[in-house]
């Protein structure tokens, strides 16, 4: 076994099932399918490829779930932030239509996987709700509901009264509800997915940061500090962390997104009487603001929320105070809650908030750009990428392929990205022209 890997001091690290870190890659190994990254995408891909009868080796720079997959809020959201279904079809045609179906089914894909392998991940398919923060934004909710219903998905518009019943407050005005969403303990899910993959014969080498990969003859050759892995097929599943452990790993892909720090936190357990009043159905909630307000319960009845602030001074304490005030504003009976755990991790943002799928070469694939929707999306895309390298024809896959488009002056863009929050806040006060 490998040495211990330090995780952020998150609620998830305090509650997820323990997992012994596996030994690093040493020497030369060969496999059929190589996967880089043990987050939701990589683990899902490994499970699917192994289930389809292929030898799989997964390389992870730290430990399963160490990156974004184990640090996020754990909301399972079966739509994207801004990439609406009709735009997928207009931009990518049949591949876009298949992508819409993949996104719309992504909640069920994740929860079905949890049920199939009896994953102990605090999974609750309690639904996902996007309440509108102004009366005018209810029109946006209606537009989204209509769009997803046209593709056959169970989107519903809730009016102000129904919204107040769902949330236990009249702070919002209506919104979009999807019953296939929900929430999980994300680090627990990643560790349980690793267990399931190993049970199918997948070889996992943690503490094995990939420094380079290249196509050499008929093989992919992947190099780490301690060894070399040769494979017929390659899936790069590192998303926002693509350039974090090895800056030269895939710079054109890494520079096509901006890693933005997302903060999460947990309250003390909520008392039973308030729990029965606030969000009684235990849905996952994230509203229509750009400066997002989001929350859900964990298995111990803590509210898991988060936020963002501008600047670099005393960020953890400032975002803690801001998130607590936001909850108190929406739920006056709650008061200003104490946060017991505060942690952060990167999400990969791009300019139009569309995830991107790239071909690296023969039997080589990658995707990047979760834009805050990586739990359900990453799990479903991992399965699809596995199908791509195990014989399914490209014209049958939900993989609209594009070339990477790195941000010019990526380092500068990355430094100024937090100022985007100020623009989002201004937009939150405007009604959209729909």
ChimeraX attribute file (.defattr): number of C-alpha atoms within 10 A of each C-alpha:
attribute: neighborCount
match mode: 1-to-1
recipient: residues
	/A:1	10
	/A:2	13
	/A:3	12
	/A:4	13
	/A:5	13
	/A:6	10
	/A:7	16
	/A:8	16
	/A:9	13
	/A:10	20
	/A:11	22
	/A:12	23
	/A:13	20
	/A:14	13
	/A:15	14
	/A:16	20
	/A:17	14
	/A:18	11
	/A:19	14
	/A:20	12
	/A:21	18
	/A:22	19
	/A:23	14
	/A:24	23
	/A:25	25
	/A:26	14
	/A:27	12
	/A:28	12
	/A:29	13
	/A:30	17
	/A:31	16
	/A:32	18
	/A:33	27
	/A:34	29
	/A:35	29
	/A:36	27
	/A:37	30
	/A:38	31
	/A:39	33
	/A:40	35
	/A:41	34
	/A:42	32
	/A:43	33
	/A:44	28
	/A:45	33
	/A:46	37
	/A:47	27
	/A:48	22
	/A:49	28
	/A:50	22
	/A:51	15
	/A:52	13
	/A:53	11
	/A:54	20
	/A:55	19
	/A:56	27
	/A:57	26
	/A:58	27
	/A:59	27
	/A:60	28
	/A:61	22
	/A:62	22
	/A:63	29
	/A:64	33
	/A:65	26
	/A:66	23
	/A:67	28
	/A:68	27
	/A:69	26
	/A:70	28
	/A:71	27
	/A:72	29
	/A:73	29
	/A:74	29
	/A:75	30
	/A:76	30
	/A:77	30
	/A:78	26
	/A:79	24
	/A:80	21
	/A:81	15
	/A:82	11
	/A:83	15
	/A:84	16
	/A:85	22
	/A:86	16
	/A:87	14
	/A:88	19
	/A:89	16
	/A:90	11
	/A:91	12
	/A:92	16
	/A:93	14
	/A:94	18
	/A:95	20
	/A:96	22
	/A:97	21
	/A:98	20
	/A:99	22
	/A:100	24
	/A:101	17
	/A:102	22
	/A:103	23
	/A:104	27
	/A:105	19
	/A:106	25
	/A:107	29
	/A:108	20
	/A:109	19
	/A:110	27
	/A:111	21
	/A:112	13
	/A:113	16
	/A:114	20
	/A:115	11
	/A:116	10
	/A:117	14
	/A:118	11
	/A:119	19
	/A:120	17
	/A:121	22
	/A:122	18
	/A:123	23
	/A:124	20
	/A:125	21
	/A:126	17
	/A:127	22
	/A:128	27
	/A:129	28
	/A:130	24
	/A:131	31
	/A:132	26
	/A:133	20
	/A:134	18
	/A:135	14
	/A:136	16
	/A:137	24
	/A:138	23
	/A:139	19
	/A:140	19
	/A:141	23
	/A:142	17
	/A:143	16
	/A:144	20
	/A:145	21
	/A:146	16
	/A:147	16
	/A:148	21
	/A:149	13
	/A:150	13
	/A:151	14
	/A:152	11
	/A:153	18
	/A:154	14
	/A:155	23
	/A:156	19
	/A:157	23
	/A:158	24
	/A:159	16
	/A:160	20
	/A:161	13
	/A:162	15
	/A:163	24
	/A:164	19
	/A:165	16
	/A:166	20
	/A:167	22
	/A:168	19
	/A:169	19
	/A:170	16
	/A:171	17
	/A:172	23
	/A:173	21
	/A:174	28
	/A:175	28
	/A:176	24
	/A:177	23
	/A:178	25
	/A:179	19
	/A:180	23
	/A:181	28
	/A:182	27
	/A:183	29
	/A:184	26
	/A:185	26
	/A:186	28
	/A:187	30
	/A:188	26
	/A:189	28
	/A:190	27
	/A:191	28
	/A:192	25
	/A:193	28
	/A:194	27
	/A:195	19
	/A:196	22
	/A:197	25
	/A:198	18
	/A:199	13
	/A:200	19
	/A:201	17
	/A:202	23
	/A:203	19
	/A:204	27
	/A:205	25
	/A:206	24
	/A:207	24
	/A:208	25
	/A:209	23
	/A:210	25
	/A:211	16
	/A:212	16
	/A:213	19
	/A:214	15
	/A:215	19
	/A:216	9
	/A:217	7
	/A:218	12
	/A:219	18
	/A:220	24
	/A:221	20
	/A:222	23
	/A:223	20
	/A:224	21
	/A:225	15
	/A:226	14
	/A:227	15
	/A:228	18
	/A:229	23
	/A:230	24
	/A:231	22
	/A:232	18
	/A:233	25
	/A:234	33
	/A:235	27
	/A:236	25
	/A:237	27
	/A:238	25
	/A:239	28
	/A:240	26
	/A:241	20
	/A:242	25
	/A:243	18
	/A:244	14
	/A:245	13
	/A:246	15
	/A:247	14
	/A:248	14
	/A:249	17
	/A:250	16
	/A:251	14
	/A:252	15
	/A:253	25
	/A:254	27
	/A:255	24
	/A:256	23
	/A:257	30
	/A:258	24
	/A:259	25
	/A:260	20
	/A:261	18
	/A:262	20
	/A:263	23
	/A:264	27
	/A:265	27
	/A:266	29
	/A:267	20
	/A:268	15
	/A:269	18
	/A:270	17
	/A:271	11
	/A:272	10
	/A:273	8
	/A:274	14
	/A:275	19
	/A:276	13
	/A:277	16
	/A:278	22
	/A:279	21
	/A:280	14
	/A:281	16
	/A:282	24
	/A:283	25
	/A:284	29
	/A:285	25
	/A:286	19
	/A:287	18
	/A:288	22
	/A:289	19
	/A:290	16
	/A:291	19
	/A:292	17
	/A:293	21
	/A:294	25
	/A:295	26
	/A:296	23
	/A:297	26
	/A:298	22
	/A:299	14
	/A:300	11
	/A:301	17
	/A:302	21
	/A:303	25
	/A:304	24
	/A:305	26
	/A:306	26
	/A:307	22
	/A:308	22
	/A:309	21
	/A:310	14
	/A:311	10
	/A:312	8
	/A:313	9
	/A:314	8
	/A:315	14
	/A:316	17
	/A:317	10
	/A:318	15
	/A:319	20
	/A:320	26
	/A:321	16
	/A:322	15
	/A:323	26
	/A:324	23
	/A:325	16
	/A:326	17
	/A:327	21
	/A:328	15
	/A:329	14
	/A:330	18
	/A:331	19
	/A:332	11
	/A:333	13
	/A:334	16
	/A:335	13
	/A:336	17
	/A:337	20
	/A:338	14
	/A:339	19
	/A:340	14
	/A:341	17
	/A:342	21
	/A:343	20
	/A:344	22
	/A:345	20
	/A:346	21
	/A:347	26
	/A:348	26
	/A:349	22
	/A:350	21
	/A:351	11
	/A:352	11
	/A:353	17
	/A:354	18
	/A:355	21
	/A:356	21
	/A:357	21
	/A:358	18
	/A:359	18
	/A:360	17
	/A:361	12
	/A:362	14
	/A:363	21
	/A:364	22
	/A:365	22
	/A:366	23
	/A:367	25
	/A:368	27
	/A:369	27
	/A:370	25
	/A:371	24
	/A:372	21
	/A:373	21
	/A:374	28
	/A:375	29
	/A:376	31
	/A:377	27
	/A:378	28
	/A:379	22
	/A:380	24
	/A:381	27
	/A:382	28
	/A:383	21
	/A:384	23
	/A:385	31
	/A:386	29
	/A:387	19
	/A:388	23
	/A:389	23
	/A:390	19
	/A:391	10
	/A:392	13
	/A:393	10
	/A:394	14
	/A:395	11
	/A:396	12
	/A:397	18
	/A:398	23
	/A:399	25
	/A:400	21
	/A:401	17
	/A:402	12
	/A:403	13
	/A:404	19
	/A:405	14
	/A:406	16
	/A:407	19
	/A:408	10
	/A:409	9
	/A:410	15
	/A:411	12
	/A:412	10
	/A:413	14
	/A:414	15
	/A:415	12
	/A:416	11
	/A:417	16
	/A:418	17
	/A:419	12
	/A:420	12
	/A:421	16
	/A:422	14
	/A:423	12
	/A:424	14
	/A:425	14
	/A:426	11
	/A:427	14
	/A:428	18
	/A:429	11
	/A:430	11
	/A:431	13
	/A:432	11
	/A:433	8
	/A:434	8
